[in-house]
Each structure stands twice: as structure tokens, then as C-alpha cells.
Amino acid sequence: TYLSDFKIEDIRLALETFVPSPVQTPGRMNIFHFKNFAVMADYAHNAHGMEAIGKFVQKIDATKKVGVIAGVGDRRDEDTIALGVEAAKVFDEIIIRQDKNLRGKSEAEIIALLTKGIHSVKSELKITSIKTEREAIEYAIRNAIKGSFVVIINDVVDNALGQIQELKEAEDSGKITIDGLNDWVI
């Protein structure tokens, strides 16, 4: 701080007022509190990122932990399997969605590799496969039960955060009620 001429008071104020949020840290542990559940969006896209998210999520008290994940086609097979392994350690249910750019592998290949990793840890874990990120986010939020914690590993950060925020604002304004029964109540 001395060499850069930063004042200690300025650093203290910055640290005291910093709050991870979609504005300050888009795509990094952005948490949205709906009426009956919470949603966290993050850009973790490999096994190490999922492991770090897992350490946080394991400390969350929730009735159910749901993960929306995707594999990346230009990764080694063992890396995609490892992502599935780490996800299975954290979540009670997993929704596999596809990135816009599959990067060299087919949807079926990516799903099979993730499923192999997931089932190596929890053979009976519920897995749902949904083609697009938008549809997967909507499905996860529509089906969120009271007290659940939904983690969305997103591909296009702005789109995912925008969609989650839209649903949150619609719920806050009373335009929709999210009842966990796969129905919007309007």
C-alpha cells in the first residue's frame, strides 16, 4: 500500500463494503433468495471448480441440493468424468444441460461421461438431461422445493443471471408463484 500510495482507510472501506453479487462478481457465487428456496449461479466449469463449490454447498443447510451442470467437449474424458464425480458428492439431484458450443463432442458423449462419474459415486442419484441452459434453469426453479438450494453452473453468465433475476422479480411482484410442483401459478 505504501508504494502504491493507497490509504489504509480506503482499503478498509472497500473490504467492509464488498459483497459478492451479480454486479460486483458476475458468475461467481451469485446467490438469489426466492421466497421458499435459494439459487446460486457460478461459472465453475471443471472438477476443481466443482470441488470448491462443493465445499461451500456442503455447509448450506437445505432440504435438497440440486445442481445444474454441463461438461465441455474439448476436455479429456477423465476430466468430464471427474466433474461428474465431484457433482455427485455435493448434490441430491443433478440436471445435465448442454453448453451452446459442444466443442468437439456430441451431447450423448458428454452426458454419458458425466453420468459415468455421477453413478460411480451415487448409483441411484436422479439425473435429468435438458438440452439448453435456459430450459434447465427454468426446470430447476420450477421444481425447487421449500428449503432447497439450487446451484446453476452457467455457460453464458449474463443470460443465466438475467433469467434468474427475471424469475426472482416476477415472484417478488406476484406475477408468478413458484410452488415446487412444476407449475407457475399466475
N, CA, C and O of each residue as an XYZ file, in Angstrom:
744
protein
N       0.818     -1.199      0.000
C       0.000      0.000      0.000
C       0.853      1.252      0.000
O       0.488      2.259     -0.607
N       1.987      1.192      0.677
C       2.856      2.361      0.779
C       3.383      2.775     -0.596
O       3.325      3.951     -0.955
N       3.895      1.815     -1.362
C       4.472      2.119     -2.669
C       3.423      2.573     -3.678
O       3.719      3.369     -4.569
N       2.217      2.077     -3.543
C       1.153      2.431     -4.479
C       0.362      3.645     -4.029
O      -0.531      4.103     -4.742
N       0.677      4.167     -2.865
C       0.016      5.345     -2.309
C      -1.479      5.116     -2.037
O      -2.293      6.027     -2.192
N      -1.828      3.887     -1.629
C      -3.196      3.612     -1.202
C      -3.323      3.934      0.276
O      -2.427      3.641      1.068
N      -4.423      4.529      0.630
C      -4.665      4.828      2.041
C      -5.290      3.600      2.698
O      -6.166      2.955      2.122
N      -4.840      3.290      3.886
C      -5.371      2.152      4.642
C      -6.878      2.302      4.823
O      -7.604      1.310      4.753
N      -7.357      3.506      5.053
C      -8.794      3.742      5.243
C      -9.583      3.359      3.990
O     -10.674      2.797      4.089
N      -9.029      3.664      2.806
C      -9.710      3.313      1.557
C      -9.782      1.801      1.372
O     -10.802      1.272      0.931
N      -8.710      1.116      1.707
C      -8.688     -0.346      1.604
C      -9.678     -0.948      2.592
O     -10.424     -1.862      2.242
N      -9.692     -0.445      3.820
C     -10.613     -0.940      4.840
C     -12.066     -0.764      4.384
O     -12.868     -1.691      4.497
N     -12.401      0.417      3.873
C     -13.761      0.685      3.413
C     -14.138     -0.251      2.259
O     -15.250     -0.779      2.226
N     -13.222     -0.452      1.323
C     -13.502     -1.342      0.194
C     -13.780     -2.762      0.668
O     -14.703     -3.413      0.178
N     -12.992     -3.239      1.612
C     -13.193     -4.594      2.132
C     -14.479     -4.705      2.940
O     -15.167     -5.724      2.873
N     -14.804     -3.680      3.691
C     -16.015     -3.715      4.523
C     -17.285     -3.638      3.692
O     -18.319     -4.163      4.104
N     -17.230     -2.998      2.538
C     -18.436     -2.819      1.730
C     -18.533     -3.797      0.567
O     -19.522     -3.787     -0.166
N     -17.517     -4.643      0.387
C     -17.552     -5.601     -0.715
C     -18.539     -6.716     -0.409
O     -18.456     -7.365      0.633
N     -19.462     -6.929     -1.316
C     -20.432     -8.010     -1.194
C     -20.449     -8.747     -2.532
O     -20.748     -8.144     -3.562
N     -20.130    -10.053     -2.529
C     -20.216    -10.788     -3.795
C     -21.639    -10.691     -4.337
O     -22.596    -11.024     -3.639
N     -21.774    -10.246     -5.556
C     -23.099    -10.055     -6.144
C     -22.978    -10.155     -7.658
O     -21.875    -10.117     -8.202
N     -24.118    -10.284     -8.339
C     -24.061    -10.319     -9.797
C     -23.432     -9.057    -10.398
O     -22.893     -9.101    -11.503
N     -23.498     -7.943     -9.680
C     -22.923     -6.698    -10.189
C     -21.412     -6.675     -9.976
O     -20.662     -6.351    -10.897
N     -20.961     -7.018     -8.769
C     -19.534     -6.934     -8.459
C     -18.749     -8.162     -8.914
O     -17.589     -8.038     -9.305
N     -19.358     -9.333     -8.869
C     -18.668    -10.570     -9.254
C     -19.602    -11.449    -10.090
O     -20.009    -12.518     -9.636
N     -19.945    -11.011    -11.302
C     -20.892    -11.793    -12.104
C     -20.374    -13.197    -12.398
O     -19.242    -13.382    -12.843
N     -21.235    -14.182    -12.136
C     -20.878    -15.571    -12.412
C     -20.061    -16.233    -11.333
O     -19.586    -17.353    -11.524
N     -19.886    -15.583    -10.218
C     -19.106    -16.160     -9.119
C     -19.921    -16.140     -7.834
O     -20.028    -15.119     -7.155
N     -20.485    -17.282     -7.526
C     -21.246    -17.480     -6.288
C     -22.319    -16.403     -6.084
O     -22.448    -15.838     -4.998
N     -23.077    -16.134     -7.136
C     -24.173    -15.174     -7.054
C     -25.402    -15.874     -6.501
O     -25.929    -16.797     -7.122
N     -25.864    -15.433     -5.326
C     -26.983    -16.091     -4.651
C     -28.230    -15.224     -4.738
O     -28.196    -14.023     -4.471
N     -29.331    -15.863     -5.117
C     -30.638    -15.223     -5.221
C     -31.564    -15.912     -4.225
O     -31.703    -17.135     -4.250
N     -32.191    -15.145     -3.360
C     -33.090    -15.705     -2.355
C     -34.535    -15.562     -2.821
O     -35.113    -14.476     -2.777
N     -35.103    -16.671     -3.265
C     -36.516    -16.711     -3.601
C     -37.282    -16.897     -2.297
O     -36.668    -17.038     -1.240
N     -38.603    -16.898     -2.352
C     -39.396    -16.991     -1.112
C     -39.170    -18.297     -0.364
O     -39.082    -18.295      0.864
N     -39.075    -19.404     -1.078
C     -39.001    -20.709     -0.414
C     -37.697    -21.470     -0.632
O     -37.533    -22.572     -0.109
N     -36.783    -20.905     -1.385
C     -35.537    -21.602     -1.701
C     -34.514    -20.578     -2.173
O     -34.838    -19.403     -2.348
N     -33.292    -21.022     -2.375
C     -32.238    -20.134     -2.880
C     -31.596    -20.743     -4.120
O     -31.562    -21.961     -4.293
N     -31.093    -19.870     -4.970
C     -30.418    -20.269     -6.198
C     -29.051    -19.596     -6.222
O     -28.929    -18.397     -5.973
N     -28.034    -20.383     -6.522
C     -26.696    -19.820     -6.679
C     -26.211    -20.093     -8.098
O     -26.305    -21.218     -8.588
N     -25.696    -19.065     -8.748
C     -25.124    -19.215    -10.084
C     -23.614    -19.056     -9.993
O     -23.106    -18.164     -9.313
N     -22.910    -19.936    -10.690
C     -21.455    -19.861    -10.705
C     -20.953    -20.394    -12.039
O     -21.640    -21.159    -12.716
N     -19.759    -19.985    -12.402
C     -19.172    -20.372    -13.677
C     -18.178    -21.528    -13.539
O     -17.375    -21.752    -14.445
N     -18.215    -22.249    -12.450
C     -17.303    -23.396    -12.281
C     -17.490    -24.332    -13.471
O     -18.610    -24.751    -13.761
N     -16.403    -24.660    -14.159
C     -16.542    -25.452    -15.381
C     -15.576    -26.630    -15.448
O     -15.334    -27.190    -16.517
N     -15.031    -26.997    -14.295
C     -14.165    -28.174    -14.260
C     -14.264    -28.817    -12.877
O     -14.927    -28.287    -11.986
N     -13.608    -29.949    -12.705
C     -13.713    -30.692    -11.440
C     -13.198    -29.882    -10.257
O     -13.766    -29.953     -9.167
N     -12.136    -29.118    -10.455
C     -11.595    -28.317     -9.349
C     -12.574    -27.224     -8.932
O     -12.759    -26.966     -7.743
N     -13.196    -26.586     -9.915
C     -14.211    -25.580     -9.609
C     -15.397    -26.193     -8.891
O     -15.923    -25.613     -7.941
N     -15.823    -27.376     -9.346
C     -16.950    -28.061     -8.705
C     -16.596    -28.475     -7.286
O     -17.438    -28.407     -6.391
N     -15.372    -28.899     -7.076
C     -14.932    -29.272     -5.731
C     -14.985    -28.059     -4.799
O     -15.413    -28.173     -3.651
N     -14.552    -26.908     -5.290
C     -14.594    -25.682     -4.483
C     -16.034    -25.285     -4.176
O     -16.350    -24.912     -3.046
N     -16.899    -25.363     -5.173
C     -18.324    -25.076     -4.950
C     -18.875    -26.061     -3.928
O     -19.646    -25.682     -3.047
N     -18.481    -27.315     -4.047
C     -18.949    -28.354     -3.131
C     -18.618    -28.053     -1.684
O     -19.436    -28.297     -0.798
N     -17.432    -27.527     -1.433
C     -17.045    -27.190     -0.057
C     -17.976    -26.140      0.527
O     -18.293    -26.177      1.716
N     -18.409    -25.212     -0.298
C     -19.358    -24.193      0.153
C     -20.753    -24.792      0.336
O     -21.386    -24.604      1.375
N     -21.224    -25.511     -0.677
C     -22.590    -26.051     -0.666
C     -22.789    -27.053      0.468
O     -23.877    -27.126      1.039
N     -21.759    -27.823      0.802
C     -21.888    -28.798      1.887
C     -22.200    -28.128      3.221
O     -22.752    -28.767      4.116
N     -21.859    -26.866      3.365
C     -22.122    -26.142      4.611
C     -23.498    -25.487      4.630
O     -23.918    -24.944      5.652
N     -24.195    -25.537      3.509
C     -25.528    -24.950      3.407
C     -26.544    -25.936      3.969
O     -26.552    -27.113      3.608
N     -27.394    -25.443      4.852
C     -28.478    -26.259      5.393
C     -29.655    -26.161      4.428
O     -30.276    -25.105      4.311
N     -29.958    -27.241      3.749
C     -31.031    -27.238      2.757
C     -31.757    -28.570      2.787
O     -31.174    -29.606      3.107
N     -33.052    -28.525      2.445
C     -33.833    -29.759      2.381
C     -33.389    -30.622      1.205
O     -33.461    -31.850      1.260
N     -32.930    -29.967      0.143
C     -32.475    -30.670     -1.054
C     -31.472    -29.776     -1.770
O     -31.647    -28.559     -1.839
N     -30.423    -30.391     -2.299
C     -29.411    -29.653     -3.053
C     -29.424    -30.158     -4.491
O     -29.189    -31.336     -4.760
N     -29.705    -29.236     -5.402
C     -29.843    -29.579     -6.813
C     -28.754    -28.863     -7.597
O     -28.516    -27.672     -7.392
N     -28.099    -29.579     -8.488
C     -27.066    -28.982     -9.330
C     -27.428    -29.042    -10.792
O     -27.851    -30.083    -11.295
N     -27.263    -27.922    -11.476
C     -27.401    -27.863    -12.930
C     -25.980    -27.763    -13.468
O     -25.298    -26.761    -13.251
N     -25.533    -28.800    -14.169
C     -24.134    -28.865    -14.603
C     -24.041    -29.139    -16.101
O     -25.029    -29.487    -16.747
N     -22.835    -28.975    -16.637
C     -22.568    -29.313    -18.037
C     -21.112    -29.712    -18.176
O     -20.251    -29.246    -17.430
N     -20.854    -30.568    -19.127
C     -19.479    -30.910    -19.463
C     -19.056    -30.114    -20.682
O     -19.892    -29.577    -21.408
N     -17.764    -30.042    -20.898
C     -17.222    -29.293    -22.029
C     -16.540    -30.281    -22.969
O     -15.722    -31.091    -22.532
N     -16.867    -30.220    -24.240
C     -16.409    -31.208    -25.207
C     -14.928    -31.232    -25.502
O     -14.419    -32.243    -25.986
N     -14.220    -30.152    -25.227
C     -12.787    -30.156    -25.532
C     -11.930    -30.574    -24.338
O     -10.717    -30.363    -24.343
N     -12.545    -31.156    -23.330
C     -11.813    -31.679    -22.173
C     -11.564    -33.175    -22.359
O     -12.277    -33.851    -23.101
N     -10.547    -33.674    -21.677
C     -10.290    -35.113    -21.706
C     -11.483    -35.833    -21.078
O     -12.162    -35.286    -20.209
N     -11.727    -37.051    -21.521
C     -12.841    -37.832    -20.976
C     -12.751    -37.923    -19.463
O     -13.754    -37.758    -18.769
N     -11.543    -38.187    -18.944
C     -11.388    -38.349    -17.498
C     -11.699    -37.056    -16.736
O     -12.106    -37.107    -15.575
N     -11.511    -35.898    -17.380
C     -11.845    -34.627    -16.728
C     -13.360    -34.446    -16.625
O     -13.869    -33.951    -15.619
N     -14.064    -34.849    -17.666
C     -15.529    -34.761    -17.644
C     -16.097    -35.747    -16.634
O     -17.043    -35.424    -15.916
N     -15.533    -36.937    -16.574
C     -15.955    -37.925    -15.571
C     -15.702    -37.376    -14.168
O     -16.551    -37.511    -13.287
N     -14.543    -36.760    -13.959
C     -14.199    -36.192    -12.643
C     -15.169    -35.086    -12.244
O     -15.492    -34.947    -11.064
N     -15.637    -34.303    -13.206
C     -16.644    -33.281    -12.919
C     -17.918    -33.940    -12.403
O     -18.519    -33.464    -11.440
N     -18.331    -35.034    -13.041
C     -19.499    -35.781    -12.574
C     -19.305    -36.339    -11.178
O     -20.228    -36.313    -10.364
N     -18.113    -36.842    -10.893
C     -17.792    -37.370     -9.557
C     -17.960    -36.278     -8.510
O     -18.622    -36.486     -7.493
N     -17.365    -35.119     -8.756
C     -17.439    -34.020     -7.783
C     -18.874    -33.543     -7.597
O     -19.286    -33.242     -6.477
N     -19.636    -33.472     -8.682
C     -21.037    -33.050     -8.582
C     -21.840    -34.037     -7.739
O     -22.668    -33.628     -6.925
N     -21.601    -35.321     -7.929
C     -22.334    -36.344     -7.170
C     -22.044    -36.273     -5.679
O     -22.891    -36.648     -4.868
N     -20.875    -35.805     -5.311
C     -20.527    -35.676     -3.894
C     -21.325    -34.571     -3.212
O     -21.449    -34.556     -1.988
N     -21.859    -33.658     -3.994
C     -22.495    -32.457     -3.452
C     -24.018    -32.488     -3.524
O     -24.693    -32.066     -2.584
N     -24.564    -32.987     -4.640
C     -25.980    -32.782     -4.927
C     -26.841    -34.021     -4.692
O     -26.383    -35.158     -4.811
N     -28.108    -33.760     -4.353
C     -29.121    -34.809     -4.194
C     -29.795    -35.119     -5.526
O     -30.390    -36.182     -5.703
N     -29.694    -34.193     -6.442
C     -30.268    -34.345     -7.781
C     -29.410    -33.528     -8.730
O     -28.922    -32.456     -8.373
N     -29.228    -34.041     -9.947
C     -28.409    -33.327    -10.926
C     -29.175    -33.187    -12.233
O     -29.791    -34.133    -12.726
N     -29.118    -31.985    -12.773
C     -29.677    -31.695    -14.088
C     -28.482    -31.429    -15.002
O     -27.696    -30.512    -14.763
N     -28.357    -32.238    -16.042
C     -27.278    -32.042    -17.011
C     -27.838    -31.220    -18.163
O     -28.842    -31.590    -18.772
N     -27.193    -30.120    -18.450
C     -27.592    -29.279    -19.576
C     -26.416    -29.161    -20.535
O     -25.295    -29.540    -20.195
N     -26.663    -28.648    -21.709
C     -25.609    -28.533    -22.719
C     -25.178    -27.085    -22.901
O     -26.003    -26.172    -22.857
N     -23.876    -26.880    -23.108
C     -23.372    -25.568    -23.491
C     -23.802    -25.283    -24.924
O     -24.128    -26.202    -25.676
N     -23.802    -24.013    -25.298
C     -24.136    -23.659    -26.678
C     -23.130    -24.267    -27.653
O     -23.505    -24.741    -28.726
N     -21.865    -24.251    -27.280
C     -20.808    -24.810    -28.123
C     -20.310    -26.098    -27.474
O     -19.690    -26.059    -26.411
N     -20.574    -27.217    -28.097
C     -20.200    -28.514    -27.523
C     -18.703    -28.792    -27.636
O     -18.202    -29.692    -26.963
N     -17.998    -28.069    -28.442
C     -16.536    -28.134    -28.547
C     -15.996    -29.528    -28.865
O     -15.062    -30.000    -28.216
N     -16.583    -30.178    -29.859
C     -15.957    -31.396    -30.365
C     -16.551    -32.726    -29.940
O     -16.215    -33.757    -30.522
N     -17.415    -32.734    -28.953
C     -18.068    -33.993    -28.557
C     -19.571    -33.840    -28.782
O     -20.097    -32.727    -28.815
N     -20.239    -34.954    -28.934
C     -21.693    -34.915    -29.087
C     -22.353    -34.766    -27.717
O     -21.739    -35.026    -26.683
N     -23.602    -34.346    -27.733
C     -24.372    -34.258    -26.483
C     -24.367    -35.604    -25.767
O     -24.164    -35.671    -24.555
N     -24.592    -36.670    -26.523
C     -24.665    -38.013    -25.933
C     -23.345    -38.401    -25.265
O     -23.354    -39.006    -24.193
N     -22.215    -38.062    -25.884
C     -20.910    -38.388    -25.292
C     -20.707    -37.656    -23.968
O     -20.275    -38.250    -22.980
N     -21.021    -36.368    -23.957
C     -20.833    -35.568    -22.738
C     -21.737    -36.081    -21.623
O     -21.297    -36.236    -20.483
N     -22.995    -36.342    -21.951
C     -23.941    -36.851    -20.946
C     -23.466    -38.192    -20.400
O     -23.521    -38.427    -19.193
N     -23.000    -39.072    -21.281
C     -22.532    -40.396    -20.844
C     -21.334    -40.281    -19.908
O     -21.262    -41.006    -18.915
N     -20.399    -39.391    -20.201
C     -19.218    -39.226    -19.347
C     -19.592    -38.652    -17.982
O     -19.120    -39.132    -16.951
N     -20.440    -37.625    -17.977
C     -20.885    -37.058    -16.699
C     -21.639    -38.099    -15.880
O     -21.420    -38.232    -14.675
N     -22.527    -38.836    -16.540
C     -23.318    -39.864    -15.855
C     -22.415    -40.954    -15.285
O     -22.657    -41.444    -14.182
N     -21.390    -41.330    -16.018
C     -20.436    -42.333    -15.524
C     -19.801    -41.856    -14.221
O     -19.701    -42.621    -13.261
N     -19.378    -40.609    -14.186
C     -18.784    -40.057    -12.969
C     -19.778    -39.972    -11.828
O     -19.459    -40.326    -10.692
N     -20.972    -39.508    -12.123
C     -22.020    -39.378    -11.098
C     -22.344    -40.736    -10.501
O     -22.357    -40.896     -9.281
N     -22.603    -41.709    -11.357
C     -23.015    -43.033    -10.875
C     -21.883    -43.806    -10.199
O     -22.144    -44.764     -9.471
N     -20.641    -43.407    -10.427
C     -19.539    -44.059     -9.715
C     -19.545    -43.683     -8.235
O     -18.946    -44.374     -7.411
N     -20.221    -42.591     -7.905
C     -20.320    -42.133     -6.515
C     -21.686    -42.468     -5.927
O     -21.779    -42.976     -4.809
N     -22.743    -42.182     -6.680
C     -24.119    -42.419     -6.227
C     -24.898    -43.044     -7.379
O     -25.387    -42.340     -8.262
N     -25.008    -44.350     -7.363
C     -25.617    -45.053     -8.493
C     -27.106    -44.770     -8.661
O     -27.644    -44.940     -9.755
N     -27.774    -44.344     -7.602
C     -29.220    -44.113     -7.678
C     -29.590    -42.632     -7.783
O     -30.772    -42.291     -7.737
N     -28.611    -41.760     -7.922
C     -28.877    -40.327     -7.966
C     -29.745    -39.969     -9.164
O     -29.494    -40.427    -10.279
N     -30.763    -39.151     -8.931
C     -31.648    -38.730    -10.016
C     -30.902    -37.772    -10.938
O     -30.342    -36.768    -10.497
N     -30.907    -38.107    -12.235
C     -30.285    -37.268    -13.257
C     -31.338    -36.948    -14.309
O     -32.020    -37.840    -14.814
N     -31.460    -35.673    -14.629
C     -32.347    -35.228    -15.696
C     -31.481    -34.526    -16.733
O     -30.632    -33.706    -16.383
N     -31.687    -34.841    -17.993
C     -30.927    -34.194    -19.058
C     -31.834    -33.227    -19.811
O     -32.907    -33.600    -20.285
N     -31.383    -31.979    -19.912
C     -32.156    -30.932    -20.584
C     -31.220    -30.227    -21.559
O     -30.087    -29.895    -21.212
N     -31.688    -30.006    -22.754
C     -30.825    -29.532    -23.837
C     -30.208    -28.154    -23.602
O     -28.994    -28.005    -23.741
N     -30.994    -27.156    -23.254
C     -30.448    -25.797    -23.186
C     -30.320    -25.299    -21.750
O     -31.009    -25.763    -20.841
N     -29.425    -24.351    -21.581
C     -29.236    -23.742    -20.265
C     -30.524    -23.063    -19.803
O     -30.925    -23.212    -18.649
N     -31.165    -22.327    -20.690
C     -32.397    -21.607    -20.339
C     -33.469    -22.575    -19.837
O     -34.096    -22.335    -18.805
N     -33.677    -23.667    -20.572
C     -34.682    -24.657    -20.168
C     -34.295    -25.329    -18.851
O     -35.158    -25.608    -18.019
N     -33.012    -25.587    -18.662
C     -32.548    -26.237    -17.428
C     -32.750    -25.330    -16.217
O     -33.158    -25.793    -15.152
N     -32.464    -24.042    -16.379
C     -32.676    -23.092    -15.281
C     -34.155    -23.026    -14.933
O     -34.527    -23.080    -13.761
N     -34.992    -22.909    -15.949
C     -36.434    -22.843    -15.693
C     -36.920    -24.114    -14.999
O     -37.691    -24.042    -14.042
N     -36.475    -25.264    -15.472
C     -36.873    -26.539    -14.869
C     -36.443    -26.603    -13.403
O     -37.233    -26.979    -12.537
N     -35.199    -26.237    -13.131
C     -34.679    -26.308    -11.757
C     -35.467    -25.396    -10.824
O     -35.784    -25.781     -9.698
N     -35.778    -24.208    -11.281
C     -36.509    -23.261    -10.435
C     -37.973    -23.668    -10.305
O     -38.544    -23.574     -9.219
N     -38.580    -24.114    -11.385
C     -39.982    -24.581    -11.313
C     -40.150    -25.723    -10.309
O     -41.175    -25.824     -9.634
N     -39.147    -26.566    -10.224
C     -39.243    -27.764     -9.395
C     -38.565    -27.639     -8.039
O     -38.476    -28.620     -7.300
N     -38.090    -26.454     -7.706
C     -37.418    -26.255     -6.414
C     -38.429    -26.412     -5.286
O     -39.506    -25.816     -5.314
N     -38.071    -27.217     -4.301
C     -38.961    -27.419     -3.164
C     -38.562    -26.481     -2.030
O     -37.465    -25.923     -2.019
N     -39.458    -26.323     -1.098
C     -39.213    -25.429      0.034
C     -37.927    -25.843      0.755
O     -37.726    -27.011      1.086
N     -37.076    -24.861      0.986
C     -35.835    -25.102      1.703
C     -34.688    -25.611      0.854
O     -33.605    -25.884      1.373
N     -34.911    -25.742     -0.449
C     -33.848    -26.291     -1.295
C     -32.830    -25.225     -1.695
O     -33.082    -24.024     -1.605
N     -31.684    -25.708     -2.137
C     -30.601    -24.853     -2.616
C     -30.230    -25.360     -3.998
O     -29.777    -26.494     -4.150
N     -30.422    -24.520     -5.000
C     -30.181    -24.885     -6.391
C     -28.903    -24.194     -6.857
O     -28.764    -22.977     -6.728
N     -27.979    -24.970     -7.395
C     -26.729    -24.419     -7.916
C     -26.749    -24.554     -9.433
O     -26.896    -25.652     -9.970
N     -26.599    -23.437    -10.106
C     -26.598    -23.428    -11.561
C     -25.191    -23.093    -12.039
O     -24.711    -21.974    -11.863
N     -24.547    -24.070    -12.639
C     -23.239    -23.850    -13.236
C     -23.519    -23.359    -14.650
O     -23.927    -24.128    -15.520
N     -23.293    -22.070    -14.862
C     -23.751    -21.452    -16.097
C     -22.677    -21.355    -17.170
O     -21.478    -21.391    -16.894
N     -23.150    -21.232    -18.396
C     -22.300    -21.121    -19.579
C     -22.202    -19.651    -19.995
O     -21.107    -19.093    -20.062
N     -23.329    -19.040    -20.268
C     -23.376    -17.635    -20.670
C     -23.844    -16.847    -19.447
O     -25.040    -16.767    -19.165
N     -22.892    -16.272    -18.732
C     -23.143    -15.672    -17.421
C     -24.274    -14.651    -17.466
O     -25.214    -14.739    -16.676
N     -24.200    -13.689    -18.375
C     -25.218    -12.631    -18.413
C     -26.615    -13.189    -18.667
O     -27.584    -12.744    -18.052
N     -26.722    -14.161    -19.568
C     -28.031    -14.757    -19.861
C     -28.593    -15.481    -18.640
O     -29.767    -15.323    -18.304
N     -27.753    -16.271    -17.983
C     -28.210    -17.034    -16.815
C     -28.620    -16.099    -15.684
O     -29.693    -16.259    -15.103
N     -27.774    -15.127    -15.371
C     -28.099    -14.195    -14.289
C     -29.349    -13.395    -14.622
O     -30.185    -13.157    -13.750
N     -29.481    -12.980    -15.873
C     -30.670    -12.239    -16.291
C     -31.937    -13.060    -16.137
O     -32.955    -12.553    -15.665
N     -31.883    -14.321    -16.531
C     -33.055    -15.189    -16.418
C     -33.433    -15.415    -14.960
O     -34.608    -15.332    -14.603
N     -32.455    -15.696    -14.122
C     -32.733    -15.918    -12.698
C     -33.318    -14.652    -12.083
O     -34.288    -14.714    -11.327
N     -32.727    -13.501    -12.409
C     -33.222    -12.232    -11.871
C     -34.650    -11.959    -12.334
O     -35.472    -11.492    -11.545
N     -34.960    -12.241    -13.596
C     -36.325    -12.063    -14.115
C     -37.320    -12.914    -13.331
O     -38.389    -12.434    -12.952
N     -36.971    -14.169    -13.089
C     -37.867    -15.054    -12.337
C     -38.018    -14.576    -10.898
O     -39.112    -14.636    -10.337
N     -36.944    -14.108    -10.307
C     -36.988    -13.583     -8.939
C     -37.887    -12.352     -8.878
O     -38.721    -12.237     -7.980
N     -37.724    -11.440     -9.818
C     -38.554    -10.231     -9.849
C     -40.016    -10.568    -10.110
O     -40.905     -9.942     -9.532
N     -40.278    -11.549    -10.974
C     -41.660    -11.968    -11.235
C     -42.286    -12.553     -9.981
O     -43.461    -12.314     -9.704
N     -41.511    -13.318     -9.218
C     -42.025    -13.862     -7.966
C     -42.248    -12.735     -6.956
O     -43.289    -12.692     -6.299
N     -41.288    -11.830     -6.829
C     -41.400    -10.717     -5.877
C     -42.616     -9.839     -6.162
O     -43.266     -9.354     -5.236
N     -42.923     -9.635     -7.442
C     -44.040     -8.763     -7.814
C     -45.383     -9.484     -7.791
O     -46.428     -8.858     -7.971
N     -45.361    -10.803     -7.570
C     -46.599    -11.567     -7.531
C     -47.083    -12.035     -8.887
O     -48.161    -12.621     -8.985
N     -46.306    -11.789     -9.946
C     -46.708    -12.234    -11.283
C     -46.710    -13.750    -11.385
O     -47.529    -14.329    -12.099
N     -45.792    -14.392    -10.670
C     -45.770    -15.853    -10.614
C     -45.541    -16.287     -9.178
O     -44.941    -15.568     -8.379
N     -46.024    -17.463     -8.874
C     -45.720    -18.114     -7.608
C     -45.026    -19.414     -7.964
O     -45.528    -20.199     -8.768
N     -43.898    -19.629     -7.375
C     -43.162    -20.859     -7.646
C     -43.491    -21.818     -6.521
O     -43.103    -21.606     -5.372
N     -44.220    -22.887     -6.866
C     -44.749    -23.778     -5.829
C     -44.036    -25.120     -5.728
O     -44.419    -25.953     -4.907
N     -43.012    -25.347     -6.539
C     -42.289    -26.612     -6.471
C     -43.056    -27.783     -7.047
O     -42.659    -28.934     -6.867
N     -44.142    -27.506     -7.731
C     -44.960    -28.579     -8.303
C     -44.939    -28.549     -9.827
O     -45.863    -29.029    -10.485
N     -43.866    -27.974    -10.376
C     -43.688    -27.911    -11.817
C     -44.746    -27.061    -12.505
O     -45.045    -27.274    -13.680
N     -45.313    -26.104    -11.786
C     -46.297    -25.200    -12.369
C     -46.030    -23.784    -11.921
O     -45.725    -23.534    -10.754
N     -46.145    -22.857    -12.854
C     -46.169    -21.453    -12.466
C     -47.607    -21.169    -12.082
O     -48.527    -21.517    -12.823
N     -47.808    -20.556    -10.960
C     -49.151    -20.135    -10.574
C     -49.210    -18.647    -10.853
O     -48.509    -17.861    -10.217
N     -50.050    -18.260    -11.809
C     -50.097    -16.854    -12.236
C     -51.365    -16.188    -11.737
O     -51.583    -15.005    -11.997
